[in-house]
């Protein structure tokens, strides 16, 4: 196979030529802010926001970070668990009560996201729900004219991710994928060092991820009266309710759905989309993926929690760079070149207190300290700068310029993780066409690009 490096410019050209997967993308965005973004008021006024899903990651991260900005106004909350819904309303009201110094009760509750999206006073939404509903909700939101902050990963399948990206480009909405590592200075600087040749020619990238343990068989339990369980399952098959399949009823600790393949692929997409996205940034492969993938992995043989355990997976890109993703590697991204290496990780940062424990690591290190003491000059490659991910999203809503992690970039990071996951499941080498988003001469592998969808929770735009 001829090796062709697909950079941002090549991607933009190739999408017009290739009519990717479910249809051609319309890559144009409006240059004038539509009046609906801010209603009848001037652009200097507040951005009205609805939060869809107000559980752990919303309270610890998405709503929490958005509330720091005075020009953001969270005016509505939505959740399928009425107990969490009421607590989400209180969470926001309490914040504004503290800020204003007087009682505040300006937050509207919705039990159905479709009703929230019909509210024309809402300009944008935070979507902080389980992985299997990301594409479904994201497409609904942009088609309703809302700008979106969408928790990663972009989708549960590659076909859903393509449908989401197509919908965002078709509607011209702003969508930020929640890959907040892009707004951490060490990840940007590491990518700039690599892109500017500080470690010579890039040869390999090593990505270390944590893993999740399996679990025991869990008994069927009565569905809580507060939970719309059918809607929570959404487009996935019906399975009996047990608390460890969904989320805790009494607190906001780490939910069990993260360890069920019905709702997410496990750490390969959970943390993998972060690190693969950071790797793509340094590799200049943000709009493509590997062309060959092979892997070995351990999966639980019984029990409720069935996502992967320990694994090692390899992928080769068209430019010849080899990526290795493994639970045996230090958590982070290591770029290895002909003249040295750079390793970048989160350091002490946690998006949520309930994240898996990671050994203490320096946020940035290198084979030679002089590498990370280097100054990126004004005439070199200077990458997009953002100091905080939610703030960058809010800025993009106002300017209509693309956010630091636009939907196609997030989709490509997610799709890369998903092809690694499939190689783990199938246990054999796969050949991937990242332009047409199909496996080459492999009908079996291509059956996994999509999944059956349970009515009425159908993802729009699928072939």
C-alpha positions in Angstrom: 0.0 0.0 0.0 1.3 3.4 -0.9 2.0 5.5 2.1 0.4 8.9 2.0 0.6 11.4 4.9 -2.9 13.0 5.3 -2.6 16.3 7.0 -5.3 19.0 7.6 -5.0 20.4 4.1 -5.1 16.9 2.5 -8.2 16.0 4.6 -10.1 19.1 3.5 -9.4 18.2 -0.1 -10.0 14.5 0.2 -13.4 14.9 1.8 -14.7 16.7 -1.2 -13.3 13.9 -3.5 -14.2 10.9 -1.4 -17.7 11.6 0.0 -16.7 10.1 3.3 -18.8 7.2 4.6 -22.3 8.5 4.9 -22.0 11.6 2.7 -19.9 14.6 1.8 -19.2 17.1 4.5 -20.0 20.7 4.1 -17.0 22.4 5.6 -18.2 26.0 5.5 -19.2 27.9 8.6 -21.2 31.1 8.8 -19.0 34.2 9.1 -21.8 36.3 10.6 -23.1 35.4 14.1 -26.8 34.4 13.6 -29.3 36.3 15.7 -30.5 33.1 17.3 -27.2 32.6 19.1 -27.9 35.3 21.5 -31.6 36.0 20.9 -32.5 39.6 20.3 -29.6 40.8 22.6 -26.2 42.0 21.6 -23.3 39.5 21.4 -21.8 41.0 24.5 -24.6 39.5 26.6 -24.7 36.2 28.3 -24.7 32.8 26.6 -27.7 30.8 27.8 -26.9 27.2 28.4 -28.8 24.0 29.1 -27.0 21.1 30.8 -28.0 17.6 29.5 -26.9 15.0 32.0 -26.0 16.4 35.5 -24.2 13.5 37.0 -20.6 13.0 38.1 -18.6 14.5 35.2 -21.1 17.4 34.8 -20.9 18.4 38.5 -17.2 17.8 38.8 -16.1 19.2 35.5 -18.5 20.5 32.8 -21.0 22.6 34.8 -18.4 23.4 37.4 -15.9 24.8 34.8 -18.6 26.6 32.8 -20.0 28.4 35.8 -16.7 30.1 36.3 -17.5 32.4 33.4 -19.7 35.4 34.1 -20.9 35.5 30.4 -22.2 31.9 30.7 -25.7 31.5 32.2 -26.8 27.9 32.9 -30.5 28.3 32.8 -31.7 24.7 32.4 -30.8 21.2 33.4 -32.0 17.9 32.1 -31.6 14.4 33.4 -33.3 11.0 33.1 -33.0 10.5 36.9 -35.4 12.9 38.7 -33.4 12.8 41.9 -30.2 13.9 40.1 -32.2 16.4 38.1 -33.4 18.1 41.3 -29.9 18.0 42.7 -28.5 19.5 39.4 -30.9 22.4 39.7 -29.9 23.0 43.3 -26.2 22.8 42.3 -26.6 25.6 39.8 -29.0 27.7 41.9 -26.7 27.5 44.8 -23.8 28.7 42.7 -25.7 31.8 41.5 -27.0 32.4 45.0 -23.4 32.5 46.2 -22.3 34.8 43.4 -25.2 37.3 43.6 -25.5 37.2 47.4 -29.3 36.7 47.2 -31.6 33.7 46.7 -31.6 32.5 43.1 -34.1 30.1 41.5 -33.7 30.7 37.8 -33.0 27.2 36.6 -35.6 25.2 34.7 -35.7 21.4 34.9 -36.4 19.1 32.0 -36.8 15.3 32.0 -36.7 15.1 28.2 -33.8 16.6 26.2 -36.2 17.3 23.3 -38.2 19.7 25.3 -35.1 21.5 26.5 -33.9 21.8 22.8 -37.3 23.4 21.9 -36.5 26.3 24.3 -35.5 29.1 21.9 -33.9 31.1 24.8 -31.2 28.4 25.1 -28.2 29.1 22.9 -26.0 26.1 23.7 -25.9 22.8 25.6 -23.4 20.8 27.7 -23.8 17.1 27.0 -22.4 15.1 29.9 -24.1 11.7 29.4 -22.9 8.1 29.0 -20.9 7.4 25.8 -23.7 5.5 23.9 -25.9 8.6 23.8 -23.2 11.2 22.7 -23.8 11.1 19.0 -27.6 10.7 19.4 -27.9 13.8 21.6 -25.2 15.8 19.7 -27.1 15.4 16.4 -30.4 16.4 18.0 -28.8 19.5 19.6 -27.1 20.9 16.4 -30.2 20.2 14.3 -32.1 22.2 16.9 -29.7 25.1 16.3 -27.7 24.8 19.5 -24.0 25.0 19.9 -22.6 22.0 21.8 -19.9 21.0 24.3 -19.9 17.2 24.0 -18.1 15.0 26.5 -15.6 12.6 24.8 -15.6 10.1 23.2 -17.5 11.4 20.2 -19.4 8.2 19.7 -19.8 4.5 20.4 -19.2 3.5 16.8 -17.4 4.9 13.8 -20.6 5.3 11.8 -22.2 7.3 14.6 -19.1 9.6 14.8 -19.3 10.2 11.0 -23.0 11.0 11.3 -22.3 13.5 14.1 -19.5 15.2 12.2 -21.6 15.5 9.1 -24.5 17.0 11.1 -22.3 19.6 12.7 -20.8 20.6 9.4 -24.2 20.6 7.7 -25.8 22.8 10.3 -22.8 25.1 10.9 -23.0 24.9 14.7 -20.0 25.1 17.0 -19.2 21.8 18.7 -16.3 21.3 21.1 -15.3 17.7 22.0 -14.4 17.5 25.7 -10.7 16.5 25.1 -9.5 19.1 27.6 -5.9 18.0 27.4 -5.6 20.3 24.3 -6.2 23.2 26.7 -3.3 22.1 28.9 -0.1 24.0 28.1 2.2 21.0 28.4 0.3 19.0 25.8 0.4 21.9 23.3 4.1 22.5 24.0 5.0 18.8 23.6 3.2 18.8 20.2 5.0 22.0 19.1 8.4 20.5 20.1 7.7 17.4 18.0 6.2 19.3 15.0 9.2 21.6 15.0 11.8 18.8 14.9 13.2 19.1 18.4 13.4 15.3 18.7 14.5 14.8 15.1 12.3 12.7 12.8 9.3 11.2 14.6 9.4 7.4 14.5 7.2 6.1 17.3 4.5 7.2 19.8 3.9 5.3 23.0 0.6 5.8 24.8 0.0 4.4 28.3 -3.5 3.9 29.7 -5.0 2.7 32.9 -7.3 -0.4 32.9 -10.5 -1.3 34.7 -11.0 -4.5 36.7 -13.9 -6.9 35.9 -16.8 -7.5 38.2 -19.1 -10.2 39.6 -22.5 -11.1 38.2 -25.0 -8.7 39.6 -28.6 -9.6 40.4 -31.6 -7.9 38.8 -32.9 -5.1 40.9 -36.2 -3.0 40.8 -35.8 0.0 38.6 -35.8 3.1 40.8 -38.9 5.2 40.5 -36.8 8.2 39.9 -35.1 6.7 36.7 -36.4 6.6 33.2 -34.4 3.4 32.5 -35.8 2.7 29.0 -34.6 6.2 27.8 -31.3 5.7 29.7 -30.6 2.5 27.7 -31.5 4.5 24.6 -30.6 2.8 21.3 -28.8 -0.1 23.0 -30.6 -3.5 23.7 -32.8 -3.9 26.7 -31.1 -5.5 29.6 -32.3 -5.8 33.2 -31.6 -3.1 35.6 -29.0 -3.4 38.3 -27.4 -0.4 40.0 -23.8 -1.3 39.0 -24.8 -1.3 35.4 -25.9 2.4 35.6 -24.9 4.9 38.3 -24.9 5.0 42.1 -28.2 6.1 43.6 -26.8 7.7 46.7 -23.7 9.5 45.5 -21.7 10.7 42.5 -18.9 8.2 42.5 -17.6 6.5 39.4 -20.5 4.8 37.5 -20.6 1.2 36.5 -21.7 1.9 32.9 -18.1 2.8 32.2 -17.2 -0.9 32.4 -20.0 -2.2 30.2 -19.3 -2.6 26.5 -23.0 -1.9 25.8 -22.4 1.7 26.7 -18.7 2.3 26.1 -15.5 0.5 24.9 -13.6 1.0 28.2 -10.4 2.8 28.8 -9.3 2.6 25.1 -11.9 5.3 24.4 -12.4 6.6 28.0 -8.8 7.9 28.4 -7.6 6.7 25.0 -9.4 9.5 23.1 -7.6 12.1 25.2 -4.1 10.6 24.6 -4.6 9.6 21.0 -5.9 13.1 20.3 -2.7 14.6 21.9 -0.6 12.1 19.9 -2.3 13.1 16.7 -1.6 16.8 17.5 2.1 16.1 17.7 2.1 13.7 14.7 0.1 16.2 12.5 -2.4 13.4 11.8 -5.5 15.0 13.3 -7.7 14.2 10.3 -6.7 10.6 9.6 -5.9 7.3 11.5 -3.7 4.2 11.3 -3.7 2.0 8.2 -2.6 -1.2 9.9 -3.6 -2.3 13.4 -3.0 -5.4 15.5 -3.4 -6.1 19.2 -3.7 -8.6 22.1 -6.0 -8.0 25.0 -7.6 -9.7 28.1 -11.3 -9.6 28.5 -13.4 -10.8 31.5 -14.9 -14.2 30.9 -17.9 -13.6 33.2 -19.5 -10.9 35.3 -21.4 -7.7 34.6 -18.4 -5.5 33.7 -17.0 -6.7 30.4 -14.7 -4.0 29.0 -11.1 -4.9 28.2 -8.5 -5.4 30.9 -4.8 -5.3 30.1 -3.9 -4.9 26.5 -1.2 -3.9 24.0 -2.2 -2.6 20.6 -0.1 -1.3 17.6 -1.0 0.9 14.7 1.1 2.1 11.7 0.2 5.4 10.0 0.7 6.2 6.3 3.7 8.4 7.2 5.4 5.4 8.7 5.0 6.4 12.4 4.2 3.5 14.7 1.8 4.0 17.6 1.7 1.6 20.5 -1.1 1.8 23.1 -0.8 -0.3 26.2 -1.8 -0.6 29.9 1.8 -1.6 30.5 3.2 1.8 29.6 3.3 4.9 31.8 0.1 6.9 31.6 0.7 9.6 29.1 2.1 10.1 25.6 5.8 9.6 24.6 7.0 10.9 21.3 10.2 9.1 20.1 12.4 10.6 17.4 15.8 10.1 15.8 17.3 12.6 18.2 15.5 12.0 21.5 12.1 11.7 23.1 9.5 13.8 24.9 7.0 12.5 27.4 3.8 14.4 28.4 1.1 13.5 30.9 -1.5 15.3 33.1 0.8 15.5 36.1 -1.4 16.2 39.2 -4.4 17.3 37.2 -7.7 15.4 37.5 -10.9 16.2 35.7 -12.8 14.4 38.5 -11.8 13.3 42.0 -13.1 9.8 41.1 -10.7 9.1 38.2 -8.5 6.0 38.5 -5.4 6.5 40.5 -2.3 7.3 38.4 1.3 7.2 39.7 2.8 10.6 40.3 4.5 11.8 37.1 6.1 15.0 35.8 3.8 16.7 33.4 6.6 17.1 30.9 10.0 15.4 30.5 12.5 14.6 27.8 15.6 12.6 27.0 17.6 15.8 27.2 16.4 18.7 29.5 17.5 21.1 26.7 14.6 19.8 24.6 11.9 21.1 27.0 13.8 24.3 27.6 13.5 25.1 23.9 11.6 28.2 22.8 9.2 27.9 19.9 10.0 30.9 17.7 7.3 33.1 16.0 8.3 31.8 12.6 8.0 28.1 13.7 4.8 26.0 14.0 2.7 27.6 16.8 -0.3 25.5 17.6 -3.8 26.7 18.6 -3.6 28.1 22.2 -6.4 27.7 24.7 -6.0 28.1 28.5 -9.3 26.4 29.5 -11.5 24.1 27.4 -14.9 25.4 28.4 -13.8 29.0 28.1 -12.5 28.3 24.6 -15.9 26.8 23.7 -17.7 29.9 24.9 -15.3 32.1 22.9 -16.0 30.1 19.8 -19.7 30.5 20.3 -19.2 34.3 20.2 -16.6 34.5 17.4 -18.0 31.6 15.3 -14.3 30.5 14.9 -13.6 26.8 15.4 -12.8 25.6 18.9 -9.6 23.9 19.8 -11.1 20.4 19.5 -13.7 20.6 16.6 -15.9 17.6 15.9 -13.9 16.1 13.1 -10.7 16.1 15.2 -12.6 14.5 18.1 -14.2 11.9 15.7 -10.8 10.9 14.3 -9.3 10.4 17.8 -12.3 8.3 18.7 -12.4 6.3 15.5 -8.7 5.5 16.0 -9.4 4.1 19.4 -12.3 2.1 18.1 -10.3 0.4 15.4 -7.7 -0.5 18.1 -10.5 -1.9 20.2 -11.8 -4.0 17.3 -8.3 -5.4 16.7 -8.3 -6.3 20.4 -11.6 -8.1 20.0 -10.8 -9.9 16.8 -7.2 -10.7 17.7 -5.8 -10.3 14.2 -4.2 -7.6 11.9 -6.6 -5.2 10.3 -6.1 -2.9 7.4 -7.9 0.4 7.6 -8.7 3.0 5.0 -9.0 6.3 7.0 -10.3 8.3 4.0 -13.3 6.1 3.3 -13.5 4.8 6.9 -13.7 1.2 6.0 -11.6 -1.9 6.6 -9.9 -3.2 3.4 -11.1 -6.6 2.2 -12.6 -7.5 5.6 -16.4 -7.9 5.5 -16.4 -9.2 9.1 -14.6 -6.2 10.5 -16.8 -3.8 8.6 -19.9 -5.2 10.3 -18.6 -3.5 13.5 -18.6 0.0 12.0 -22.2 0.4 13.1 -24.5 -1.4 15.6 -28.3 -2.2 15.7 -30.3 0.7 17.2 -33.4 0.2 19.3 -36.4 2.3 18.4 -37.3 5.0 19.0 -33.8 6.1 20.0 -32.4 6.1 16.5 -29.2 8.0 15.6 -29.9 10.2 12.7 -27.8 10.2 9.6 -26.7 6.6 9.6 -26.4 4.7 6.3 
